[in-house]
């Protein structure tokens, strides 16, 4: 009965709609704008029940105020970040129950992109915001390489079958970088070809399983010999551990 809908917003954002197909109840993840979404809600007679926010950046929160002005619903936000209209600050160890969707999410603290970013997950899905992207990860605007590497390790520990829902359509560009890091990784080339065709068809490349992320996302592969060697070539020196490898390839991606 559950449908997860990618709602394109702004330039390349996704607002995720978790919809009960029978009752038309929806939960909204990271509404960066409200206008087109409110039009859809009205046209399709959808019933919003909650807003889930992963981090405080404007392109994930700017639609909240206009939505709650019309729909009096709870707004779940990271406990350590300031988000307007927040009603339910949540932290790692907390749970978010959405009975209308027969869903319950647990929370992960995943700082790095922002200082208090969170992710919502259960045994099937994880909504990662801008921390973990398909084939990539977010820039370190507020966190440090050790923080982000630790956060990505949390995602990596989730089951392979888990579907990753992130906040932007960046897959092709991320895979182009991944191919630069690991030119001899056939899984990256295969995924890149598929992603390019998907985008030509104007379809979303998200979600992806964590299994394919672990095979093709360089930021989840910092213990792999080929990734270590590529990072050390870029850094021009030996890197003592996987955190150092992560820091090198994140800097490399920033300048890619």
N, C-alpha and C positions, 0 to 999 in steps of 0.2 A: 504493500500500500504506500510505501515511501518513495518519493521521487526527489532527486537532488538536481536542481536546475541551475546552470551557470547563467547569471544575468549580467551581460557586459555593461560596464560603466566607465565613464571618463575616457581615458585614452586606451588603457589595456588592463583595467581592473576587472575582477569578478566579484559581484555580490552573489553569495550562494543562498538559494532558497530551498529549504527543506520542507517538502510539501506532502501532506497526507492527501492522496489522490481522491479518496472518498469524501472526506469532510472539508477539504480545501483549507485546512489549517496550515499555516506556514511559520517557520522560524527563519529569521533573516540574519545572515552572517556578514558583517563588515559593510554596511551600506554607506558607500562613499558619496552617493548623491541620492536624492529622494524623488525628484520629479517623474522620471520614466517609470520608476518602481511603483509609485503611488498610482500612476495611470494603469499599470498592469493589475495591481491589487483591485482597483475599482472595476475595471473591465471584466476581469475573470471572477470577481466576487470572492476573492481570497480572504482568509481570516487570520491576520497576524496574531501570533501568541507570544513572541519573544524576539529580542535582538541579541546576538552574540558578537562581542567585539574582541578581536585578538590583540590590538595595540592602538595607541592613541593618534597615529598619523592621520592627517586631515582626509586623505583619500580613502580612509576606511571608516570614518565617523561622521562626515559632514552631513549625511542624510538623516541622522538620528532625530534631531529636533523636529523636523517637519513630519517625520513618521509618527512620533509619539504625541504630537499635537492632535493628530486625528485618531490614532490607535493607542489607547492607554495600556501599554504592555511593559513587562520588565525588560531592563537593559542590563545585560551581564557584561562586566568590564574587568580589565586587570586591576587587581587590588592596589598595586603600587603605582598606577598611572592615573592621571587626571583626565577624565572624559566627561564632557557635558552630558547631562541627562542620565547619568549612571544611577541605577536603582539597586543593583546587586553586584558589588565588588567581589570577585572570586580569585582564588589562589590555588596553587597546587595542593591536591588532597581534597578539594571541594568537589561537589557534583552538581550538575545542572540537569534537572529532570523536566522532560517535555512530554507529559503523558498523552497529549493529543496526537503526538507523532509516535508514541510508543518508543521513545528514545531517552536514554540517559547518558550524559557525557561526563567523563572525568577531566580534570585539568592538569596541564603540565606548565610549569614555569620555564620559559625558553628565552631568557634574555640574550641580547646580542645585537639584533637589529634595533630594538629599543630596550631600555633598561628593565622594563617590566612585562614584556610580551608574554602572552599565554597561548596555549593550543588546547583545543577541545577534542577529545578522542573517546572512542569506545572500541569494541572488538571488531568493527568493520571499517570505521572512517576516522580520519584525523584532519581537522581544519587548522592549518598551520600559519595562516596569515602571511606575513612576509619573512618568516624565519627560515623555513625550508620551502624552496621552490621545486617544481618539477625540473630535474637536472641541474639545480643550482641552490643558492641560498642568498639571503638578504645581505645588503651592505651593513657594515658595522657603524651605524650612525651614533649609537649611544653606548654600545658594549665593547668588550675586548675580545681578541681572538680566543683566549681560554674560555671565556663565557660562551661564545657562540659554538665553539667546538664541543663543549659539554652539552649544550642544548641540542645540537645535532645528534649527539650520541644517544640522547633520550629517544629521538625519533627512530634512530637505527635499531634500538632495542625492541621496538614494536614488531608485531608479527608481519611476515613478508606479504601476506594477503591484504593487509590494511591499505585502504585507498586514501591517497593523499590529495587533499583539496587545498590549494594555495590561493593567494590573493591576486595574482597577475598571470597574464599569458606571455610567458618569457621562454617557453620550452625550446623553441628553435635556436634562439640566440644562446641560451645556456648550453645546448648540445654542441653548438659550434665551438664554444670555448672548451667543453669537455673533450672534444675531438683533438683540439690543440694539445691538451694535457696528455691524452692517451690516444695517439693516432693509430695504434695497433689494436685497439679494443673494438672487435666487430659488433658488439652489442650497441655501442654508441652510434656507429654508422647506420646500423639497421633502424635504430630508434629515430635518428635524425631524418632518414628518408621518409619514414612513416609520418613524423611530425610535420614535415614540409608539405606532404600530400594532404594531411588533415587540415592544415591552415589554408591551402589552396581551395579546399572545399568549404572554407569559412566555418569550420567546426572547431570546438575546443579540444586542446590536447590534454586538458585536465579533466578528470583525475588520472593518476597513475598509481600502480601498486608500489609499495615500498620494496618489493622484490626487484623491480626494474630500476628503481632509484639506487639500490645497493650495487647494481651492476654497471650503472652509467653516470651516476652523479659524483663528480670528483671530490666534492666536499664530504661525502660519506665514505670515501675510499682512501683516506689519508694514511692507512696502514699498508696499502698495496705497493709493492716494489716499484712498479712503473710510475705511480703517482709520486712516490717519494723521490725517485730519480729526476722526474720532470721538475718538481718543486725545487730541488737542490740546484739543478741547472739554472733555473730562473733566479734563485736567491744568490747563486755564485758561492755557496758554502754548504757545508754539511748541516743538516737540521736534526736536532737531538731527539725529537719525539713527534708524535702525530699532531700535537698542538702547533708546533713550529711549522710542520708541513701545511696544516690548514692556514696558518697566518700567511705563508708565502703564496699559496694559490689564491687566497682571497685578495691579496694585494695585486697579484697578476691579473685577476678578473677585473679589479677596479680600473686597471690600465689597458684592458683588452680592447 
